[in-house]
Amino acid sequence: MKNKHLIVLAVFLLSTILVVSAIAIAKVLWTFEMKGVVVQYGLYVTYPNGTLLSVLDFGEMERDKNYTKDVVVHNNGTTKLILNLSVPSNNWTTVYSSITWNRESYALSAGTNVTATITWEIKSTAPLIVIPPIPIKVEGS
């Protein structure tokens, strides 16, 4: 009987050690998202309300119409920048539509900002589909 109690006690102690060990090596996690904006040449772009621009959503658009959105280009660098809008060449930017802005070659002084209007012209040849994302860049050199 005494041996039986010792065996039960040994099993209990061993299981307690295993549980405590498992708790001690359990991982503690804190999940979070990474967000940010890569700033080029001291340049960044915001919505007119000051929020950093990541997506410029034009919503629903019709053929044979122009759509505009204002953005603010900031130069937080120490030198003047000549602005350029870089638009990739694909069917959506050459055949079905065109994307332009009113600040091409604009000289943006250091420490200043300027409102720019981006125009998206949807041509009559545009198919009736959801337009895939178009990665445009505001550049300063």
C-alpha positions as CSV (number, residue, x, y, z in Angstrom):
1,M,0.0,0.0,0.0
2,K,2.9,2.3,0.9
3,N,4.5,1.7,-2.5
4,K,1.2,2.5,-4.2
5,H,1.0,5.9,-2.4
6,L,4.6,6.6,-3.4
7,I,3.9,5.8,-7.1
8,V,0.8,8.0,-7.0
9,L,2.8,10.8,-5.4
10,A,5.6,10.4,-7.9
11,V,3.1,10.5,-10.8
12,F,1.5,13.6,-9.3
13,L,4.8,15.4,-8.8
14,L,6.0,14.5,-12.3
15,S,2.8,15.7,-13.9
16,T,3.0,19.0,-11.9
17,I,6.6,19.5,-13.1
18,L,5.6,18.9,-16.7
19,V,2.7,21.4,-16.4
20,V,4.9,24.0,-14.7
21,S,7.6,23.5,-17.3
22,A,5.1,23.8,-20.2
23,I,3.8,27.1,-18.7
24,A,7.4,28.4,-18.2
25,I,8.3,27.8,-21.9
26,A,5.0,29.0,-23.4
27,K,5.5,31.9,-25.7
28,V,3.9,35.3,-25.0
29,L,2.9,37.1,-28.2
30,W,2.0,40.7,-29.0
31,T,0.8,41.1,-32.6
32,F,0.9,44.5,-34.4
33,E,0.9,45.8,-37.9
34,M,3.8,47.7,-39.5
35,K,2.9,50.9,-41.3
36,G,4.9,53.6,-42.8
37,V,5.7,55.8,-45.7
38,V,9.1,55.7,-47.4
39,V,10.0,59.3,-48.0
40,Q,12.0,60.0,-51.1
41,Y,14.3,63.1,-51.3
42,G,12.5,64.6,-48.3
43,L,9.2,64.4,-50.1
44,Y,5.8,63.1,-49.0
45,V,2.2,63.4,-50.1
46,T,-0.9,63.9,-48.0
47,Y,-4.6,64.4,-48.6
48,P,-5.7,68.0,-48.2
49,N,-6.7,67.3,-44.5
50,G,-3.1,66.3,-43.7
51,T,-3.5,62.5,-43.6
52,L,-0.6,60.7,-45.3
53,L,-1.7,59.5,-48.8
54,S,-1.5,55.7,-49.4
55,V,-4.4,55.1,-51.8
56,L,-6.2,57.7,-54.0
57,D,-9.6,56.2,-54.6
58,F,-11.6,57.7,-57.4
59,G,-14.6,55.4,-56.8
60,E,-17.0,54.7,-59.7
61,M,-16.1,56.4,-63.0
62,E,-17.8,56.6,-66.4
63,R,-16.4,56.5,-69.8
64,D,-15.5,59.8,-71.6
65,K,-15.2,61.7,-68.4
66,N,-12.4,63.4,-66.4
67,Y,-12.0,62.9,-62.7
68,T,-9.8,65.0,-60.4
69,K,-8.4,64.7,-56.8
70,D,-6.3,67.2,-54.9
71,V,-3.3,66.1,-52.9
72,V,-0.6,68.1,-51.1
73,V,3.0,67.6,-51.9
74,H,5.4,68.4,-49.0
75,N,9.2,69.0,-49.3
76,N,10.6,68.6,-45.8
77,G,14.1,68.4,-47.1
78,T,16.8,71.1,-47.3
79,T,16.9,71.6,-51.1
80,K,14.5,72.6,-53.8
81,L,12.9,69.7,-55.7
82,I,11.6,69.5,-59.3
83,L,8.4,67.5,-59.2
84,N,7.5,64.7,-61.5
85,L,4.5,62.3,-61.7
86,S,5.7,58.8,-62.6
87,V,2.9,56.7,-64.2
88,P,3.6,53.1,-65.4
89,S,2.9,52.3,-69.0
90,N,0.2,49.8,-69.4
91,N,-3.2,49.4,-71.1
92,W,-4.9,51.3,-68.3
93,T,-2.6,54.3,-68.5
94,T,-2.2,54.5,-72.3
95,V,-5.2,52.8,-74.1
96,Y,-8.1,53.1,-71.7
97,S,-7.2,56.2,-69.7
98,S,-4.5,58.8,-69.0
99,I,-3.3,60.1,-65.7
100,T,-1.8,63.6,-65.4
101,W,-1.3,66.4,-62.9
102,N,-0.8,70.1,-62.9
103,R,2.6,70.2,-61.1
104,E,4.9,68.5,-63.7
105,S,8.4,70.1,-63.4
106,Y,7.2,72.4,-60.6
107,A,10.0,73.7,-58.4
108,L,9.1,73.0,-54.8
109,S,11.2,75.0,-52.4
110,A,12.7,73.3,-49.3
111,G,10.3,73.4,-46.3
112,T,7.2,74.2,-48.3
113,N,4.2,72.4,-49.8
114,V,1.9,72.8,-52.8
115,T,-1.5,71.5,-53.7
116,A,-1.5,69.4,-56.8
117,T,-4.5,68.2,-58.8
118,I,-4.3,64.7,-60.3
119,T,-6.6,64.1,-63.3
120,W,-7.7,60.7,-64.5
121,E,-9.3,60.8,-67.9
122,I,-11.4,57.6,-68.7
123,K,-11.6,57.1,-72.4
124,S,-14.5,55.7,-74.4
125,T,-12.5,52.4,-75.0
126,A,-12.3,51.6,-71.3
127,P,-13.9,48.2,-70.4
128,L,-16.5,48.0,-67.7
129,I,-14.5,46.3,-65.0
130,V,-12.8,47.1,-61.7
131,I,-9.6,48.8,-62.6
132,P,-6.5,47.0,-61.1
133,P,-4.4,49.2,-58.8
134,I,-2.0,51.5,-60.6
135,P,1.1,52.4,-58.7
136,I,1.9,56.0,-59.5
137,K,4.7,57.9,-57.8
138,V,5.3,61.6,-57.0
139,E,9.0,62.1,-57.4
140,G,11.3,65.0,-56.7
141,S,14.9,65.5,-57.9
